[in-house]
Amino acid sequence: MVFHASDLIDLDRYPIHRDGPERDAIVAQVRADLARDGCAVIRNFLTRKAIAALAAEADGVAAEGHRSFNRTNPYFTQDDPDLPEDDPRRQFFERSNTFIPADNFARSGALRTIHDAPGFDGFVQDCLQEEKFYRYADPLADVIVNMAEEGNGFPWHFDTNNFTVTLAIQNAEEGGAFEYAPMIRREGENFEEVSRVLAGASDKVTVLELQPGDLQLFRGRYSLHRVAPLKGSTRRYVAIFSYVEEPDMVGSPERTKQLYGRVLPIHLERAGLRADAFID
């Protein structure tokens, strides 16, 4: 099947492909939401056809997803016994999740047609107000699908990418809410507030219920976040588009192996070349 952007994105409601007052109003609202707490949601961004096509595409490559069941801290690092026991870097939680890597999605498929839609990248960049704005160069992670099943969830963590853009495709029968502590790492690691979130004692956590077809822009490298556990037989699918502040950035070998079950030569070649100094 041949897909066109106009079949998949509700361009009548969200004319991201052309300049004008309607687009300006959408961008202004998203910017206001991002300024408030680092998260913005554009409801019903996709058409019904797109939601069905994306779900079918995800079903077709679900077997290629990397399932992982282990214990991780919010930074995906190893335990450091030299740190105090209550340090958040020593707080580990069960993680059970599945990521379908980017190289499973065809250029002509629905997912990449949306990603490559005229005006899509420019719209996201305008919303984020970032002069330095690049697609994530990681061939396993530039556009992926997160798949979760009953009992799965994704514990509190920070993203490797500075900006994350997601499309809700399919919800589970119960659970799967997106929870986040807005921008708590903007000025530094802020270990004290991270510890309060992990202990369930923070008043900074927001709970967000996304619906299929919603587009979300999120500053996940600065906001601690998680996906709550799911219930029921229906899989939860969320597409993730990743953008960064520097060209040619890819994930670290350690984290790439954790998330996707494999690394490519490019991950080893570019290890340690990130521009920022945050813990991954």
N, C-alpha and C positions, 0 to 999 in steps of 0.2 A: 504494500500500500504506500502511495506517495502522500506525504503530509506537507501542508503549507502552514505557515505561522498563523494565518487568519482562521484556520480550522481549529487551532489549539488554544490560542490566546484570545480572550474576549476584547478585541481591539476596538469595538464600538464603545465599550464602557471604559477601557483603559488604552487610549491611543498612544502607546509608548513609541510608536514608529514615526510620529510626525510632531513637529513643534506646534505650539498653540496654547491657548488658555486652559484647555482641558488637561493637557499633559502637565502644564505648569502647576495646576491645582493639586494634582496627584503627587507630584514631586514635593510640593510645599508641605502637604500633610505627612508624607513619609519622613521628611526631614525633621518635622516637629516631633514625631514619635521617637525617632532615633535620638534626638537631643534630650528627650525626657528620660529614656532608660535604655537606649542602645538596641531597641527592638521595634520593628514595625511590621504590621500584617496588612496585606492587600487582599481583602476577602473576594472569593469567586473570581480570581484572576484568570483561571482556565475555563474552557468550555466543557460541557458534559462529554463531548467526543474526546477531548484531550484526556480527561480523567479515566475514561474507559480504555483508551489506547495505552496510556502509561501503565495502568494496572496490568493489562495484558502483556506489555513488554517486560515488566518486572517479573510476572509469572513465568515468562518464557526463559528467563535467565536466572531464576531463583536458585537453581542447582549450582550455579557458579559462585554463589555467595560464600564468603569466608565466615564460618561460625567459630566463635571464640568464647570460651568459658574459663575465666580466670579471675584473679584478684588484682585490682589496680588502684593507685591513688589518683588524685585529681590531675596529676602532671604526667602520668604514664611513665614514671621513673622507678628505679629499683629502691628497695628499702635502704636507708642509711642509718646504721646503729649509732653513729656519732651524734645524731640529732636527738632532742628530747622525745620521749614517747608520745607526748600529746601534740607534736608538730604535725600539721596537716600532710606533710610529705611522708609521714609514717602511718597515715590512716588509709587502710586498704579495704575495698569493698568488692563484693561479687559483681562481675560483669558478664552478661550473657547477651550477645548481639550478633548481628550478621550484616556485613557490608558487601554489596555487589560491586566489584571494582569497575572503574570507568571503561576499561578496554572491552567490556562485554556489551556495550551499547553502540549500535551501528550509527554511522553518520547520518543515514537516511531515516532513522527511527524517530519516534515521537519525542523522546527525551532530548536528543541532540538538535532536533529541529527547533524546539523551544529555545534551547541554549543559543543557537545560531540565528534566531529570528532577528530581522532588521530592527535596530534600535534597542534590543534587550540589554546588551552590555552598557550602552550609553545611558540608558534609563537608570540602571543600577548605580553606575558611577555618579550620575547627577544626584541621585537620592543620598548617596553616601558622602557627597561633596569631597571626594578624594582626588587630588591631582595625580598622585602616584597610584595607579590602578591597573592591575594586570590579572588575566586569568591565571589560576594556579597551573603551573607547568607540569605537575605530576601526572604521568600517564595512567596511573592507577586511581587518581583521586580528583581529577578536575571536575567531573560530574559523575556522581555515584547514586546508588539507591541504598538507603538504610532499610533493612527488613527485620522486623521483630515479630516473634510469635508468643504464644501464651507463656507466661513466666519470665519472658525476657524483659530487659530494661537496660538502661545505660546510666551508670552512677555518675555522681557529680564529677565534672571535669572542665578544663579549659580547652578551646580549640587551638590547633596549630596555626590555622589560617586566621588572618586579621579580620576578614569579613566572610560571612557565610550567608548564602541565599538558598532557601529551601522551598520546595513545593510539596504540599501535603497531597498524597495520591490516594491512600486508602487507610482508614482507621481500623483499629481492633474493635471488638465488641464492647470491651470495657478497658479502662486504664489508658496508659500511653500519653498522659498529659505532659506538656513541656513546661518545666519549672526552671527559673533562672534568678540569679542574684545580680541585678544590673550593675555593670561597669565597676565592680569592686577591685579590679586589678588595673585600673586606668593609670594610677600614679605609682604603682609598684606592686609587689606580690601580695601585700595586705594579708599576711598569714592569720592574723587575729580574726578577721571577719570570715575568712575561709573556714577556720575552725568552728565558728559559730554556725555557719551554714551546715557543715557536716554533722554537727551535734543536734541539728533541728532547733537551734536556739536563736536564729537570726530573724529579724523582722523585715529583711530586705528581699525576701523571696516572692516572686510573682508566679502564678499558675496560669498557663495559657492553653486553651483548648482550640487546636487547629482543625479545620474541616477540609475534606478533599477539594482541591482547586485553589486553596489559599497560598499566596506567595508571602514568604517571610524573609525579611532582611535582619540580620543579627550580627552583633559584634562579639562573637563567641570567644575571641582570644582574651577578652577583658572581663567577660561575665561568666561566672561559674554557673553551670547548668546541667540538667539531667533529663532523662525520659523515664517516667514512672513505669513500673511493671504492668504487663498486659494480662487480660483474661479473655478467654474465648478462642474459637478455632480460626478466626479471620486474621490474616497477617496485616501488620501495619507497614505501609510503604511510604517513605519520604525521600524525594529526590533532593540531592545536595549539590549546589553549584558553588565553587569556591573561588574567591578572589583575594589577591594579596597586594602588598605595597611595593614589592620588588619583582623585576622580571626573572624568569627562569627558576623560581623557587620550587622545591619539592620537599616531601616529608623526610624526616630522619630515618635511617635504616631501622632503628629499633622500633619506632612507632609504626612505621609502614608494615613491618613484619607482624606486629600485634594486630593491626586493623584489617589487613588484607591477606595475611598468610604467606606473603612472598615479597621479595624486593627485586628491583631491576637494576641493571648496571648504573643507571642515572642516579639512583639513591646513594650508592656507594661513592660515586664520583663527586657528588655535591655535599657529602656529609660535612657538617660543621661550618657551612658557608652562610647561614642565616644572618640577616642584618641586625636583628634584635637579640637581646640577651635573656629573654624570658626562658624559664624552664619549660621544656616540652612535656 
